Amino acid sequence: MIRIAAQALAYGLSQMSVDDCLGASRADMLIQVVDLFGLGVLAPASDRRDVN
């Protein structure tokens, strides 16, 4: 599940870049998005929402 979510994030950001929705000025924002995803993956189970 995490692998698919990470791939979706990477593909989505790549497509946004190809579509010219992301410029060099948004590099900091992209880093924050990836960091936020990582924090969610590393969050203790008690802090995660149950998706089932």
Buried (B, 14 or more C-beta within 10 A) or exposed (E): EEEEEBEEBEEEBEEEEEEEEBEEEBEEEEEEBBEEBEEEEEEEEEEEEEEE
